[in-house]
Amino acid sequence: MGEIVTLRSAAAGGEIGLEPHRTGNNTIGDAGSASDPRQPMIVLVVPEMHCGGCMRKVENALLALPGIVSARTNLSARRVAIEARTGDGTAERCMTALANIGFAATLLSRDRAPEEGDRDRDYLKRLGVAGFAAMNVMLLSVAVWSGFARDMPGSLQTLFHWLSALIAVPAIAYAGQPFFASARSALASRRLNMDVPISLGVILTTAMSIHQTIRGSDQVYFDAAISLLFFLLIGRALDARMRSRASSAAENLLGLREVAASVMRSDGTIERVATDTVIPGMRVLIAAGERVPLDARIVRGNGDLDESLLTGESRPRHVTIGDPIYSGTIALTGPIVAEATAVAENTLIAEIARLMQTAEQARGRYVRLADRAAQLYAPVVHLLGFGTFVGWMLSGYGWEPALTSAIAVLIITCPCALALAVPAVQVVATSRLFRSGIVLKAADGLERLAEVDTILFDKTGTLTMGKPQLIDAARIPQSILMRACGLAGQSGHPYAKAIVNAARQQGLAIVALAGVEEVAGAGLRAWHDGQELRLGSAQFCDVIDARASEQALWFRDGENAPVPFPVGDLLRTDAKEVVAKLARWPYRLEILSGDRSGDVAEIAAAVGIACWRADVRPAEKIARIHQLSGEGRKILMVGDGLNDAPALAAGHAALSPSSAADISQQAADAVFQGDRLGAVLEILAVAKAARRRSLENFAIAIGYNVLFVPLAMAGMVTPLIAAIAMSASSIAVTANALRLSHQNLEDQP
């Protein structure tokens, strides 16, 4: 069963695990100090950010502001995450700075669905107008191209051209607004974006066609101009829809939070209030079927919780008085009364969402490469267009074919596909991993995980569950187990908790005994029905049998024979299967553990890892990693303990379970939830698949340009074909990234 009770919350002092983002005097990502206070990350939506050049201008403008520590753009989501030193009006200053360079920006709201719906409907309306106009203009053009109009008086051909103009020009003025407005804003702020060459191409084509119509020439391109916008709008609309499908997992996660909570007042009345207004200490009522509104601790009632959202574990967790519960989980039974332990912005689900946003907004090596390529590529677009026009003119051709070829070059060289190549893959991969209970932390974590060839496992808490459990609990009579729980329920010892958990899993009612005495280093004892009950070591329970073991608890009920309660750290249920598959893929596998040789040997034999080292200190783990790295190996360290943190940091990549110590989680590239080790398989498969998708996207973007740019410069590509090719390339890279969302990676290394 998936447990998350070992996670820690900085806000409430409770136990919630992931704390990559801290409010107050701490930073996001890198540690701050009292003398360097920073405020929580500000996320702005920048709808007009379409390419790598736009990303660079947005970041540079923000970083030029005093007090801004970092600014990271996300082209897929069209957002910029800003980290700044504490100060009033930071968001307003950032939005003003972006407006000064032509980018309208707004704060990211919790519910952007209406805004995104309006945007999609606007695209569809303009697409409908462009499509209707394109079909009608094309019918008129077919008559001219086929020679039908030429067999009639010249005035009829001119009439067809004027009819085309009457249909096309208003449609172009309306349908082209998204491109024209973006280009106008860019030029007003003395910068260029990729909507500038698109707008320039459409306007020049339309203007040239009007001029030729007035002259009575055959060189009229109204059909190309309106069809160009039609295909561009198809690409823009589909791209927007695909962006929505590959939207931020963090935003989707926050959308699962309850917006209202049933608060129990001191007079016993229940009031429905906004979740944001609930503060720690307030009591909330959670009915069966409701989502838990806030992180809290149960004070009345018990029930089962669906925690698959946080742990990836489908089996419900039984909770009772004193147990922590977390925002976003679902109460399957109830009602439950719980006391809030954190405000809405500091819940576990909000912490994970901030961690997800950091991973999505950050840029790894491939993303930075795409950014640099797009930055260098943008000015080349205009030079190629101008060079094409001049080249055709110097070759003795007229201005009409020269301008037509230049227009085609301007359109076809838009680097949208290149700019989308990696961010789209990163967002889709992050979303898929989160659905599997894996939170990606590092910007370049996927890239490094895709490169590993050797995996080093810690034992306790990694290959094993990391917490004592009662072994073969079903063999212990339930009556004896219940009486032992009467003692164990009064202790916080891990072995005592193991007995209580075993009883809960069998659905037994736990009745705590009064007058329980804890004997330090020995066990627990109490009197019940005239009999002394003892739970503890073999010696404490007067066991002289050779079966006695220091790893077993014993329970003695009066004069009855002592009953053994074997307690141990069990293997994760899928550890053997996961190790076998990793060996087949293949990876070199080792165990590095600080535990005793006997225990490590037993676990290594159970999972099938031949190479293992026991009694290894933290410095020795690092030495082993350096030794393997010196042999050219890329090391993935999987560990959870405080002593694993240096090794996690020393490896090429690092993973840790959600039960890991806080410092180990911070050193890891990703944290996986739940009790299954299969998350290691999933993240390695996704990392390698993401690398393949990224390289494929680069190939698509580069191949498209290598093929079509020379053809356009040679006059072999019309503006219409250029529009189709450009839209198709952008759609192709986004669709290729989306393949990763549901691709079967079972048998892929």
N, C-alpha and C positions, 0 to 999 in steps of 0.2 A: 504494500500500500504506500502511495506517495505521501511523504511527510515533509512539511516545511517549517517544523517547529524549531529548527536550529538557526533560523535566519534572524538577523538583528536589525532593529529600527533605531536610527539615531534620533528620530523625532520623539518617539514615545517611550523609549527605553524598553520596548517590548522586543519580540524576536521576529525579525523579518529579513533577512539575509543580504539583500543587495543594496549597497549604499555607494554607488558611483557618483551620485549627485547629492549634494548637501546644500541646504539653505543656510541663511545667516552669514557667518563669516568664512564659510568654506567655498571652494570653487567647484566647478564642474570639470571633471577630468583631472586637472592637476591641482595639487593642494595649495590652498591659500593660507593666509595668516591674519592675525588681528590687525597688522599694519597694512594689509593688502586686501581689504574686504571687497568681495564681488557679489553681484546680485545674481539670481537665477537666470538661466539662459532665456533670452528673448528670441522668439521665432516670428519672423515676418513673412508674409506671403507676397511674392513679387510676380504678378501674373505675366508681365511683359518680358520676363527673362526666358529667352528662347535658345541661346547658343552659348558656346564657351566664351566668346567675347563679352557677352552680357554678364556672365558669371564673374569674369575678371574685373569688369568695371564696377559691379556691385560691391565686391569684396574690397577693392582699392578705395572706393568712396567711404566705406564704413571704417576701414582701418585707419583712414586719415583723421578720423574724429578723435579728440582727446578722451582717454579713459576706455577706449575699446581694446579689449585684450585679443579677441579673435573673432573672425567672421567666416562661416563656412556655408557655401551655397550648395543646394541640392537641386540640380536641373530637373530631375524626374518629378519632384514634388513642387518645383518652382518656389522654393523657400530659402531663407537664409537664417541660420542660427547664429546669434550674436552673444558673446560673453563680454561683459563690461564690468568695470569697477562700480561699486554702489554709488548711485547718484540719481537725483530727481530728473525726470523727463528724458531718460536715456532713449526709450522707445520713440518718443516724439522727435528727438534730435536725429535718430537714425532714419526715420521716415522722411524728415525734411531733407536730409542729405541725399537720399535716393531720389526724391522728387526733383532736386536741383540738377540731377544728371538725366532726368527723363524717365525714371522708374517709379510708378505709383506703387506704394507698399501699404499693407494693412497688417495689424496684429492677427496672428493665427487664433481663430475662435475655436471653441470646443466643438461646435457643430457647424461644419462648412458644407453640409449636404445641400441646403437651399442655394447657396452661392454657386456650387459646382453644377447644380441642376440648371440654374439660369444660364450659366456659361454654355452648357451643352445644348440647351434649347436655342440659344442665340446662334451658335454654329449651324445647327440644323436648319434654322430659318434662312440664313444666308446661303447655305448649301442648296436649299430648295429653289431659291430665286436664281442662283447661278445655273443650276441644272436645267430649270425650265427655259431660261434664256438661251443656254448653250444648245439645247435640242432644236429650238426654233431657228436660231441663227445657222445651225448646221444644215437644216433643211434648205434654207435659202442658198447656202454656200454650195450644196450638192448640185443645185440647179445650174450654178455658174461653172463648177468644176466639170460637170458632165457634158457641158457644151449646149445644154438645152436653151439657156438664156442667150447664148451667142447666135443662135439661129433666129432670134427675134430682133426687133429693132434695138439699137444701142441704148436707147432711153430705158428699156425694160431692165437691162443689166445694171444700169446706174440706179434704177429704182430698187432693185434687190439689195444693192449695197446700202442705200439710204435706209431701207427697212431694217437691215441688219444693224445699222448704227442706232436707230431708234430703240431697238430691243436691247442691244448690248451695252450702250453707254450708261443708261440708268442702272442696269443690273450690275455693271462693273463698279459704279460709284457706291452701290449699297453693299454688294457682296465682298468688295475689297477693303472695307473699313478696318477689319482687324489688322491687316497688313499696313494699310496707309497710316492709321493712327500710330502704330508702333514705329514706323519709319519716320513720321513727322516728329514724334517725341524724341527720337534718337538724334535727328538732325538739329532740332532746336537746342539740344544740349551739347552740340558739336561732337557727336560720336557717331559711330556706324554700328548697325546690327544687321543681321541677315535678312530682315524684312525690307531693308533699304534696296538691295538689288532686286528683290522680288517686286516691290512697288515700282521701282524704276523700269523694270522690264514690262510690267503690265501697262503703265502709263505711256511709255514710249511706243509700245505696240498699238495701243488705242489711238494715240495722237497721229502716228504715221498712217493708220488706216483711215482716219478722218481726212487727213491731207490728201491721200490717194483717191478717196471717194470724191472730194471736191474737184480734183483734177480729172476724174473719169478714168483712172488707171485700174488695171486688174489686180494690182498688188495690195489687196485688202485682207486684213488679218483679224477681223472682229471675232470670227469663230475661234481663232487661236487664243485671243485675249480672254474671252469669257470662259472657254474650256480650260485655260490655264488656271483661272481662279477656282473653277469647279473642282479640278483635281487637287489643287492645293488645299481647298477647304475639306475635301474628303480626307486627305492626309492629316490635316489639323484636327478634324473632328474625331477620327479614329485614334489619333495619338492621344487626344484628351481622354477618350474612353479607356484606352489601354493604361494611361497614367492612373486613372481611377481604380482599375482592376489591380494595378501594382502599387496601390497607395501605401502610405506609411503604416507599418504594423503598429507603431506606437499610437497613432491616431485611432486606429481601429480598436486598440486595447482600451484607450481612454473612453471610447464610446460605449464600452461594456459596464462602465461605472453607473451605479444608481444615482439619479439626480435628486432624489428625495429620500428621506428617512423618517420612520415612525419613532419619534422621541417620546419617552415616558417621563412625564413631569412628576415633581415631588408629591403632588396631590393624587397621583394615580391616573390622571388623564393622559391620553395619547394624542400627540399633535404631529401632523405631517409637515415637515420643514425641508428646506433645501439642504442637501448634503453638505454644501460648502459652509453652512452656518453651524454645523455640529462641532463641538470642541471636546477634547479628551475629558472623560469623567461623566459625560452624558450617557444615559442608558437608552438603547434603541431596541425596538421589538422587530424581530425578523420572522415573518410567517413562512410556512412551507411553500416552496416554489419561488420565493423572492431571492434576489441577489443581495449579498451582504453589502451594505452601503459604505462601510468604513472598516478599517482595521480595528478589532475590538477583542475583548476577552469575555467569555461566557460567565454570567453570574447567576443564571437561572435556566433550567431546562437542558435538554440534550437532543442530539439528532445526528443525521448524516449530512455531510457536505460534499458537493461535487466540486473538487479542486483541480479538475483537468486543465482549466485555463492556466493555472500557475505551475502545476507539477507535471503535466502530460500524462498523469496516472488516471485511468478511467474508473478505477474502483473507488467508491466513496470512502471518505474518512469519517469515522464516528467521533464526535466531539461531545464533551460534557463540561461541567462547571470547572472553570479555571483554564480551559484550553483557549489558545489564541485562534481567531478566525480572521479572514482577510477579505478586503474589498474585491468585488467581482466574482467571488465564488457563490455557488447557489445552494441554498438550504433545501435539501430534498425532503426533510421532515422537520417538524417544528410544533409549536412556536419556540423561539429561543430569545432570551433577553440577554443582551451583551452590553458591556461598558466600553465606549469608544476609547481607543488608546492613541489615536493619531488624527490630525485634521486631514481633510480630503487630499490636499496637495502633498502630504507626506506618507500616504499609504503605500503598501508594497506595490500595488498595481501602478501607482504614479511613479514610484522609483524605477520600476522596470521600464515604463514608457519613456522616462527621461534617458535611461540607459540606451534604449532602442533608438531614440532620436539622435543621441550622440553618435552611435554607430552608423546610422543612415546619413547624417549630415557630414561626417568625417570622410576624408578622401584618402584612398590608398594609392599604391604605386601606379596601378593601371589607370585610375581616375585622373591622377595628376598628369600622366602621359597624354591622356585624351585632352585635358585642359590645355596643355602646352601646344599640342598639335592644332587644336581649334584656334588658339590665340595667334599662332603663326599663319594659319590658313586664311583667316578672315581678310587681311589686307590683300592677299594674293587674288581673291575673288575679283576685286575691282580692277586690279592691274591686268588680269587676264581678259576681262571684258573690254577694257580700253585698248589693250594690245590687239585683240581680235578685230576691233573696228578699224584701227589704224592699219593693220596688216592687209585687210581686205581693200581699204581705200588705196593704199600704196600699190596694190596689185592691179589697179586699174578698174576695179568693179565699182558700181554705183553705190550711193549711200544706202539704198534700200537693202540689198543683200548684206552689206557690211553691218548695218544696224540690226538686221534680223539675227545674224550670227552672234553679234555681241549680246543681244538680249538672251539668246539661248544659253550662252556661257554664264551670264549673270544668274540665271535661274538655276542652272544645273550644278553650280559650284557651291551651293549653300551647304555648310558642314553640319547640318542638323543630325544626320546619322552618326557622324563621328562623335559629336557631343553627347549623344544618348547612349553610345555603345556600352559603356561600363556602368554609369549610374543606374540604368534600367535593370541591369543584372544584379547590382548590389541591393536594390530595393526588393526585388523579387526573392533573392536568396535570403535576405534578412527576414522577410515575411514567412517564408517556408520554414526556416529554422525555428522561429518563434512558435509557429503552430505545433512544432514537435517538442516544445518545452525547452528550447535552447535560446539563450539571450547572447547575441553577439556584441562584444564590447569594443574591440579594437578596429580602427579604420581599415588597416591592411591585414586583419586577422584571417580572412578567407584566403587571401593570396599566400600567406605563409603556411596555412594549414594545407593548402593544395600541394605544397612542396615537400612535406615531410615524408620520410621513408623509414623512420625508426620511432617506436612508441615506448616510452618508459612509464610504467604504472607504479604508483604507490599501492600498498596493500589495503591497510585499514581505511575504510571510508571511501575507497575508490573501487577496488575489486570486491570488497565486502561492503556491508551496509553501514558500517562505522558506528553502530550502536548495539549494545547487548540485546539479545532476544532469547526468549525461552525456547529451548529446542525440544521438539516432540511434545508440545504442550497437550496434545490430544491424549497422550498416554496417562496423564495425571488425572485422577478422578475429579470431577467438577466440584464435588463437595469439599475436597481438600484444597483445591485451587482457590475457591471462594474464601475459605478460612485464612489461607495464606495472604490473600489480598487484603484482609482486614488489618493485617500488620503492614504489608508493603505499601498500602495506600497512604500511610502516615510518614513515608520517607521519600526523600528526593534522590536516593542512591540510584544509579543507572540500573543495577540489577533488580532493585525493587520495582522500578518503572517497567522493566521488561515483564515482570510477573503481572502487573496491572494491565499492561497492554495486551498480554495474551488472554487475560480474562475478558477484556472488552471485545476482542475479536471473536470470542465464543458467545458473546451476548449475555454474559453473566452480570448480575447485579452486584455491585461492590458496596459493601457495608463496612465503613471504617469503625474499628474498635476504639473504645475509650481507654485512656491510661496506657498508651503504648510507650514503652521506654526504649530508647536507642542506646545500645552499649557500643561505645567507640571501638572500631576495629573488629567487632564481633558480630553484631546483628541487632535484631529487634525482638522484644518480648512483651507479652501482656497476659493478663488473666481473663479468662472468658468461661463462664459456666463452671467455675471451680477448677478449671484446668489451665495450666501454664502453656501458652503457645510461644514457640520460638522460631525465628527465621533468620538464618545467618550461616556462618561457617560450619564446617564439619565438627570442629572442636566445640564450638558454642552449642551445637545441638547434640553433643555427646555421641558423635559417630566415631566408632573405632574400626569400622569395616574398611578393608583395603580399597573399596570402591571410592572412598572419600577422595575428593579432588579439590584443589584450590580454585578451579574454574567453575565449581558447582555450588549452588546454594542448597541448603537443607532446611526442611520444615519439620518441626516436631510438635505434635499435638498431645500434650499430657504424657502418658506412659506408652502411647502408641509408638510403633517403630518409626524412626525418622524417614522422611520421603525426600529423595533427591530432586532438585530443581536445576537441571543442567542449563547453564546460560552460556551463550557464545555469540561471536560475531559472524553472522551468516553471509555466504556469498550473495552477491546480487543475482537475482533469479536467472538472468540471461547472460551472465558473465562467461560461461563456457562457450556458448554459441557465438558470442561477439568475438572472443579471442580466436576461435577457429576461423571465422570469416576474415578477420584481420590478417591472419597468417596466410590465408589463401590469396589475398588481394595482390601482392604480398607486402607485408610490413615486417621489419625485424622487431621482435617483442622482448621486453625485459621487465623484471620487477625490481624496483629499488625500494627497500623498506627498512625502517629503523626497528622493526619488531624482531623477536627472537627467531633463530634459524628454524626451529621445529615448526613454528606457526607458518612462516613464510614458505617452507618446503611443502607443507600440507596444502596451502592455497595454490601454489604454483602447479603442483601435481593435479589438483582438482580442475583447474582451468586449462591446463595443457601448455604452460609456458616453461620451456626447458632452462632458459637462462634467468637466474635470479640471484639477488644479493640481499643478505640480511644484516641487521645491526649496523646499518649505514647511517652515518651522521649527515647533517645538512651539507657540510663542507665536502664530504665524500661524494654526495650526490652531484654536486656541482662539478667536482673533479671528473666523475664518470661522464657527465654531459660534455665537458670540454674535451675529454679523450675521444669520444665518438664524433664530436664536431671536427676534431683534428683529422679524422679519417674521411672527412667529406660528407658525413651524414647530417641530415636535417632532422632534429629531434623534436618530437612532441612529448611534453611532460604532462601526465594526468595525475593530479594529486589534490588533496583537500586539507592537509594539516598545516598548522603554523610552521612546522619545520620544512614543509614543501615549498613555501613561498619563494625562497631563494632559487630553488631548482626550477620552479615555474618561470621565474624571470630570466633564468639563464638559458632556457630552451629556445629553439627556433620558433616554437608555438606552444601554447599552454591551454589546458582545459581543467576545469574544476567543477565538482557537483555543487548544488545549491546549499548543501550541508557543510560546505567548507568554511574554514575560518575566514573572517572578513579580509585579512591581508592576502590570503591565497586567492580569493575572488578578484581582488584588485589586480593581482599579478597575472591573472589568466586572460586569454583572448576571448573566451566564451565561458558561460556558466550554464550547465544543464540541470534541469529540474527532474524530480521524480526519482524512483528507485531503480530504474533500468539503465544498464550500461550501453544499450543500443544507441543512445544519443551520440556516442563517439563515432559509430558507423555512419549515422546520418550526417553529422557535420563534416566528416571527411569526404563523404560522397558528394555532398552539396558543394563543398569547397572546390573539388576537382571539376565538377560539372560547371560551376560558375566560371572557373578559369577557361574552360572550353568555350562557354557561351561568349565570354568577353573577347577571346581571340577570334572567334567566328564573327562577332560583330565588327571588330576591327577589319577583318578581311572583307566583309560585306561593304563597309564604308569606303575602304581604299579601292577595292575592285570596281565599285560603282564609278568612282572618280577617274580611275585609270581608263575605264572603258568609254565613258561618255564625254569627258572634257575634251579630248582630242577630236572626237567626232563633232562636238559642238563648234569648236574653233575652225574645223574644216568645212563648216556649213552643212553638215550631214544630219544635224539634229534641229528640228524646228522648236520654237518655244513651247508648243503643245507637248511634244515628246519629252522635252526637258522637264516640264512640270510633272508629267507622269513618272518619270524616272526618279526625280527628287523625292516625291511623296512616297513612292514605293520603297526607296531605300530607308527612309525613316520608319515606315511601318514594319519593314523587314527586321530591323535590329530590335525594335520593341517587341515584336511578336516572337522573335528568337529568344529574347530574355524571358518572356512569359512561359515558354516551354518548360523552363526550370521549375515553375510553380507546382506542377503536378506530374513531372517526369518520374518514371519508375527507376529508382537508382539502386534497387536491391542487389544487383550483381555487378555494380560498377565500382572500381577501386577509387 
